[in-house]
Amino acid sequence: MFTKLYRTYNAEDFVLDENFRRSIEGKLGSNKYLEKLIDKHPGKTQEIEMAIKMLQELKTGKYIHSTEKKQELWGRIIFEQKRQLRLQFYRYAAAGLLLLGIGSASFYLVNKQPSLENFAASNKVSFKNAELILADGKKIGISSKESKVRYTADGNGVSVNDSASMGQVNTDNGFNQLVVPFGKRSTIILSDGTKVWLNSGSRLVYTPVFRGNTRDVYLEGEGYFEVTKNAEKPFFVRTDAFKVKVYGTKFNVQAYKNDADYNTVLLEGKVSLNFNERLRSKEVFMTPNQKASFSIEENGFEVTHVDKAENYIAWIDGYLTFDNEEVPNLIRRVSHYYNIPIEAKLGGIPVKISGKLDLKDDPERVLTALAVISKTRYMKQENKYLFYE
């Protein structure tokens, strides 16, 4: 009954947990159940107490939202979650339904700090500019093609490119974001010493300093992680489709929202993947030189062996490395990196090539090199490029 999953719960998660709600209502022998729950998860005492208070307010609240307010809340849930997975939508819809009948409990649910996923879903970015966005909304522009952001151990200090330093207050609340536009890359050293490389068109959402029992970050796009080991405080990388639990390791996660498939490649150590924690889905464990592909349509993982895992992180050094790769697939990777439309009209059996592309500032230099390597030609047609034989 006292699942390990409770170790990752916040107050809202407990409110949405059926067993927890039944215990508060007295159907499970409330006192004994809660005593055992707190004894099993002492680090969650504060979240459990907050959840109890929220449920008590839900039970005693007399004010009922108007029909217009209910429709507004429901519409907001649908709007913010329509591009997410169906099972994720159900979770937030459930949270929204709880909100509809509350009185003073709205103070706790609406004004508490949102979860990492909620914050990422409701704070969209354009990927037009490289910038560091602090919890107070302050934006620090980054002009260089490659940048390095470093945090102090207490999360109060942050520097950009080892020169511009700044401080931030109230590191216990809110999230920071590092946004990397298409055609650029960045590196960030988090407060625990974990190092993350972010690829073109990516975003990392995180707290300035990791409090509580876990270290959680949210990734949109592609990132390579070298995680500082801390057995007492596991590290999680969350995406809009699945989460990665880290055991002190080196791995790459590719999770661009417009892609049909997300990938995780493990170079060193151990990770586990879980795409549906709400239904207690089975963890998928990976070993070095394995690639786990997550299909949004199929809602599951496929794990395969890769001969050269290091090829998947060549981008951190400014290269696209490929080994016996089909030309159309390589063209798609270049199109993705620069966010430019490229169409391939190549007849016959796809040619496979090996080599390395240097990601220059000028995309056309890269396209020219690709055409030479693949023995094809390309031309520009209005706002897109066309590769042909």
HUNORBEL-V396769 format. One record per residue. N is the residue number from 0. SS is DSSP state (hx for helix, st for strand, lp for the rest). D_LAST is the distance of its C-alpha to the last C-alpha in Angstrom with 1 decimal. Layout:
BEGIN
n=N ss=SS d_last=D_LAST
n=N ss=SS d_last=D_LAST
END
This chain:
BEGIN
n=0 ss=lp d_last=62.1
n=1 ss=lp d_last=61.6
n=2 ss=lp d_last=57.9
n=3 ss=hx d_last=56.1
n=4 ss=hx d_last=53.9
n=5 ss=hx d_last=56.9
n=6 ss=hx d_last=56.3
n=7 ss=hx d_last=53.3
n=8 ss=lp d_last=55.1
n=9 ss=lp d_last=56.2
n=10 ss=hx d_last=59.0
n=11 ss=hx d_last=56.7
n=12 ss=hx d_last=55.4
n=13 ss=hx d_last=59.0
n=14 ss=hx d_last=59.8
n=15 ss=hx d_last=57.1
n=16 ss=lp d_last=58.2
n=17 ss=hx d_last=60.3
n=18 ss=hx d_last=62.6
n=19 ss=hx d_last=63.3
n=20 ss=hx d_last=64.2
n=21 ss=hx d_last=66.4
n=22 ss=hx d_last=68.2
n=23 ss=hx d_last=69.0
n=24 ss=lp d_last=70.4
n=25 ss=lp d_last=72.7
n=26 ss=lp d_last=71.1
n=27 ss=lp d_last=70.3
n=28 ss=lp d_last=73.4
n=29 ss=hx d_last=72.1
n=30 ss=hx d_last=74.0
n=31 ss=hx d_last=73.4
n=32 ss=hx d_last=69.7
n=33 ss=hx d_last=69.2
n=34 ss=hx d_last=71.3
n=35 ss=hx d_last=69.2
n=36 ss=hx d_last=65.9
n=37 ss=hx d_last=67.0
n=38 ss=hx d_last=68.3
n=39 ss=hx d_last=65.0
n=40 ss=lp d_last=62.9
n=41 ss=hx d_last=65.3
n=42 ss=hx d_last=62.4
n=43 ss=hx d_last=61.8
n=44 ss=hx d_last=65.4
n=45 ss=hx d_last=64.6
n=46 ss=hx d_last=61.7
n=47 ss=hx d_last=64.0
n=48 ss=hx d_last=66.8
n=49 ss=hx d_last=64.6
n=50 ss=hx d_last=63.3
n=51 ss=hx d_last=66.9
n=52 ss=hx d_last=67.8
n=53 ss=hx d_last=64.9
n=54 ss=hx d_last=65.9
n=55 ss=hx d_last=69.5
n=56 ss=hx d_last=68.6
n=57 ss=hx d_last=66.6
n=58 ss=hx d_last=69.7
n=59 ss=hx d_last=72.2
n=60 ss=lp d_last=70.2
n=61 ss=lp d_last=71.7
n=62 ss=lp d_last=69.3
n=63 ss=lp d_last=66.7
n=64 ss=lp d_last=63.7
n=65 ss=lp d_last=63.7
n=66 ss=hx d_last=61.4
n=67 ss=hx d_last=59.4
n=68 ss=hx d_last=59.0
n=69 ss=hx d_last=57.9
n=70 ss=hx d_last=55.2
n=71 ss=hx d_last=54.1
n=72 ss=hx d_last=53.8
n=73 ss=hx d_last=52.0
n=74 ss=hx d_last=49.5
n=75 ss=hx d_last=48.9
n=76 ss=hx d_last=48.2
n=77 ss=hx d_last=45.7
n=78 ss=hx d_last=43.9
n=79 ss=hx d_last=43.6
n=80 ss=hx d_last=42.6
n=81 ss=lp d_last=40.4
n=82 ss=lp d_last=37.1
n=83 ss=lp d_last=38.7
n=84 ss=lp d_last=39.1
n=85 ss=hx d_last=41.6
n=86 ss=hx d_last=44.1
n=87 ss=hx d_last=44.1
n=88 ss=hx d_last=44.9
n=89 ss=hx d_last=47.9
n=90 ss=hx d_last=49.3
n=91 ss=hx d_last=49.4
n=92 ss=hx d_last=50.6
n=93 ss=hx d_last=53.4
n=94 ss=hx d_last=54.2
n=95 ss=hx d_last=54.2
n=96 ss=hx d_last=56.6
n=97 ss=hx d_last=59.0
n=98 ss=hx d_last=58.9
n=99 ss=hx d_last=60.0
n=100 ss=lp d_last=63.5
n=101 ss=lp d_last=64.4
n=102 ss=lp d_last=67.1
n=103 ss=lp d_last=67.6
n=104 ss=lp d_last=65.1
n=105 ss=hx d_last=62.4
n=106 ss=hx d_last=63.3
n=107 ss=hx d_last=62.2
n=108 ss=hx d_last=58.9
n=109 ss=hx d_last=57.7
n=110 ss=hx d_last=58.9
n=111 ss=lp d_last=58.1
n=112 ss=lp d_last=55.1
n=113 ss=lp d_last=52.0
n=114 ss=lp d_last=50.2
n=115 ss=hx d_last=47.0
n=116 ss=hx d_last=44.8
n=117 ss=hx d_last=46.8
n=118 ss=hx d_last=46.5
n=119 ss=hx d_last=42.7
n=120 ss=hx d_last=42.3
n=121 ss=hx d_last=44.5
n=122 ss=lp d_last=43.4
n=123 ss=lp d_last=39.8
n=124 ss=lp d_last=38.0
n=125 ss=lp d_last=35.3
n=126 ss=lp d_last=33.3
n=127 ss=lp d_last=33.3
n=128 ss=lp d_last=35.6
n=129 ss=lp d_last=36.5
n=130 ss=st d_last=40.1
n=131 ss=st d_last=42.9
n=132 ss=st d_last=45.0
n=133 ss=lp d_last=48.5
n=134 ss=lp d_last=50.6
n=135 ss=lp d_last=52.7
n=136 ss=lp d_last=49.6
n=137 ss=lp d_last=49.5
n=138 ss=st d_last=45.9
n=139 ss=st d_last=45.1
n=140 ss=st d_last=42.0
n=141 ss=lp d_last=39.7
n=142 ss=lp d_last=37.9
n=143 ss=lp d_last=36.3
n=144 ss=lp d_last=32.8
n=145 ss=st d_last=34.4
n=146 ss=st d_last=37.9
n=147 ss=st d_last=40.6
n=148 ss=st d_last=43.3
n=149 ss=st d_last=46.4
n=150 ss=st d_last=49.3
n=151 ss=lp d_last=52.9
n=152 ss=lp d_last=54.4
n=153 ss=lp d_last=56.5
n=154 ss=lp d_last=53.6
n=155 ss=lp d_last=55.6
n=156 ss=st d_last=53.7
n=157 ss=st d_last=50.0
n=158 ss=st d_last=48.2
n=159 ss=st d_last=44.8
n=160 ss=lp d_last=43.3
n=161 ss=lp d_last=46.7
n=162 ss=lp d_last=48.2
n=163 ss=st d_last=48.8
n=164 ss=st d_last=51.3
n=165 ss=st d_last=52.7
n=166 ss=st d_last=54.9
n=167 ss=lp d_last=55.0
n=168 ss=lp d_last=57.9
n=169 ss=lp d_last=58.5
n=170 ss=lp d_last=55.9
n=171 ss=lp d_last=57.3
n=172 ss=lp d_last=55.8
n=173 ss=lp d_last=52.3
n=174 ss=lp d_last=48.8
n=175 ss=st d_last=46.7
n=176 ss=st d_last=42.9
n=177 ss=st d_last=40.3
n=178 ss=st d_last=37.3
n=179 ss=st d_last=34.1
n=180 ss=lp d_last=31.5
n=181 ss=lp d_last=27.8
n=182 ss=lp d_last=26.6
n=183 ss=lp d_last=29.9
n=184 ss=st d_last=31.9
n=185 ss=st d_last=35.6
n=186 ss=st d_last=38.2
n=187 ss=st d_last=41.5
n=188 ss=st d_last=44.6
n=189 ss=lp d_last=46.7
n=190 ss=lp d_last=50.5
n=191 ss=lp d_last=50.7
n=192 ss=lp d_last=48.5
n=193 ss=lp d_last=45.4
n=194 ss=st d_last=42.3
n=195 ss=st d_last=39.2
n=196 ss=st d_last=35.8
n=197 ss=st d_last=34.0
n=198 ss=lp d_last=30.3
n=199 ss=lp d_last=28.5
n=200 ss=lp d_last=29.8
n=201 ss=st d_last=32.7
n=202 ss=st d_last=36.5
n=203 ss=st d_last=39.4
n=204 ss=st d_last=42.8
n=205 ss=st d_last=45.9
n=206 ss=lp d_last=49.6
n=207 ss=lp d_last=50.8
n=208 ss=lp d_last=52.9
n=209 ss=lp d_last=52.9
n=210 ss=lp d_last=56.1
n=211 ss=lp d_last=57.3
n=212 ss=lp d_last=56.3
n=213 ss=lp d_last=52.5
n=214 ss=st d_last=49.7
n=215 ss=st d_last=47.2
n=216 ss=st d_last=44.0
n=217 ss=st d_last=41.4
n=218 ss=st d_last=37.7
n=219 ss=st d_last=35.0
n=220 ss=st d_last=31.6
n=221 ss=st d_last=31.2
n=222 ss=st d_last=34.0
n=223 ss=st d_last=34.9
n=224 ss=st d_last=38.7
n=225 ss=st d_last=41.3
n=226 ss=lp d_last=44.4
n=227 ss=lp d_last=47.9
n=228 ss=lp d_last=50.0
n=229 ss=lp d_last=52.9
n=230 ss=lp d_last=54.1
n=231 ss=lp d_last=56.5
n=232 ss=lp d_last=53.9
n=233 ss=lp d_last=50.6
n=234 ss=st d_last=47.4
n=235 ss=st d_last=45.2
n=236 ss=st d_last=41.7
n=237 ss=st d_last=41.4
n=238 ss=lp d_last=38.4
n=239 ss=lp d_last=38.4
n=240 ss=lp d_last=37.8
n=241 ss=lp d_last=39.5
n=242 ss=st d_last=41.5
n=243 ss=st d_last=41.4
n=244 ss=st d_last=44.7
n=245 ss=st d_last=44.7
n=246 ss=lp d_last=47.1
n=247 ss=lp d_last=46.5
n=248 ss=lp d_last=42.9
n=249 ss=st d_last=39.4
n=250 ss=st d_last=36.7
n=251 ss=st d_last=33.6
n=252 ss=st d_last=33.4
n=253 ss=st d_last=30.4
n=254 ss=st d_last=31.7
n=255 ss=lp d_last=29.7
n=256 ss=lp d_last=31.2
n=257 ss=lp d_last=28.1
n=258 ss=lp d_last=26.6
n=259 ss=lp d_last=27.5
n=260 ss=st d_last=28.3
n=261 ss=st d_last=30.3
n=262 ss=st d_last=30.5
n=263 ss=st d_last=33.2
n=264 ss=st d_last=32.8
n=265 ss=st d_last=36.1
n=266 ss=st d_last=36.4
n=267 ss=st d_last=40.2
n=268 ss=lp d_last=43.2
n=269 ss=lp d_last=43.4
n=270 ss=st d_last=42.5
n=271 ss=st d_last=43.0
n=272 ss=st d_last=41.2
n=273 ss=st d_last=42.8
n=274 ss=lp d_last=41.3
n=275 ss=lp d_last=44.4
n=276 ss=hx d_last=47.6
n=277 ss=hx d_last=49.5
n=278 ss=hx d_last=49.6
n=279 ss=lp d_last=50.1
n=280 ss=lp d_last=46.8
n=281 ss=lp d_last=46.5
n=282 ss=lp d_last=45.2
n=283 ss=st d_last=42.2
n=284 ss=st d_last=42.6
n=285 ss=st d_last=40.0
n=286 ss=lp d_last=40.3
n=287 ss=lp d_last=38.3
n=288 ss=lp d_last=34.7
n=289 ss=st d_last=34.4
n=290 ss=st d_last=32.0
n=291 ss=st d_last=33.5
n=292 ss=st d_last=31.2
n=293 ss=st d_last=32.9
n=294 ss=st d_last=31.7
n=295 ss=lp d_last=33.2
n=296 ss=lp d_last=32.9
n=297 ss=lp d_last=34.6
n=298 ss=lp d_last=36.9
n=299 ss=st d_last=37.0
n=300 ss=st d_last=35.7
n=301 ss=st d_last=33.8
n=302 ss=st d_last=34.5
n=303 ss=st d_last=32.3
n=304 ss=st d_last=32.5
n=305 ss=lp d_last=30.0
n=306 ss=lp d_last=30.0
n=307 ss=lp d_last=29.4
n=308 ss=hx d_last=30.8
n=309 ss=hx d_last=30.7
n=310 ss=hx d_last=26.9
n=311 ss=hx d_last=27.5
n=312 ss=hx d_last=29.7
n=313 ss=hx d_last=27.8
n=314 ss=hx d_last=27.3
n=315 ss=hx d_last=31.0
n=316 ss=hx d_last=30.4
n=317 ss=lp d_last=27.5
n=318 ss=st d_last=24.7
n=319 ss=st d_last=22.1
n=320 ss=st d_last=22.5
n=321 ss=st d_last=20.3
n=322 ss=st d_last=21.1
n=323 ss=st d_last=18.9
n=324 ss=st d_last=17.2
n=325 ss=st d_last=14.3
n=326 ss=hx d_last=11.4
n=327 ss=hx d_last=12.0
n=328 ss=hx d_last=15.6
n=329 ss=hx d_last=15.3
n=330 ss=hx d_last=13.6
n=331 ss=hx d_last=16.6
n=332 ss=hx d_last=19.0
n=333 ss=hx d_last=17.9
n=334 ss=hx d_last=18.2
n=335 ss=hx d_last=21.5
n=336 ss=hx d_last=22.9
n=337 ss=hx d_last=22.5
n=338 ss=lp d_last=23.0
n=339 ss=lp d_last=20.2
n=340 ss=lp d_last=18.1
n=341 ss=st d_last=14.4
n=342 ss=st d_last=12.3
n=343 ss=st d_last=9.3
n=344 ss=st d_last=7.6
n=345 ss=lp d_last=6.0
n=346 ss=lp d_last=7.7
n=347 ss=lp d_last=10.2
n=348 ss=lp d_last=12.2
n=349 ss=lp d_last=11.4
n=350 ss=lp d_last=11.1
n=351 ss=st d_last=14.2
n=352 ss=st d_last=14.9
n=353 ss=st d_last=18.2
n=354 ss=st d_last=19.3
n=355 ss=st d_last=20.7
n=356 ss=st d_last=19.8
n=357 ss=st d_last=22.6
n=358 ss=lp d_last=23.1
n=359 ss=lp d_last=24.0
n=360 ss=lp d_last=25.8
n=361 ss=lp d_last=22.9
n=362 ss=hx d_last=20.0
n=363 ss=hx d_last=17.6
n=364 ss=hx d_last=18.6
n=365 ss=hx d_last=17.5
n=366 ss=hx d_last=14.1
n=367 ss=hx d_last=13.6
n=368 ss=hx d_last=14.9
n=369 ss=hx d_last=12.6
n=370 ss=hx d_last=9.4
n=371 ss=hx d_last=11.3
n=372 ss=hx d_last=12.5
n=373 ss=hx d_last=9.4
n=374 ss=lp d_last=7.5
n=375 ss=lp d_last=4.8
n=376 ss=st d_last=6.0
n=377 ss=st d_last=8.4
n=378 ss=st d_last=11.2
n=379 ss=st d_last=14.5
n=380 ss=st d_last=15.8
n=381 ss=lp d_last=19.5
n=382 ss=lp d_last=20.3
n=383 ss=st d_last=16.9
n=384 ss=st d_last=13.6
n=385 ss=st d_last=10.2
n=386 ss=st d_last=7.1
n=387 ss=st d_last=3.8
n=388 ss=lp d_last=0.0
END
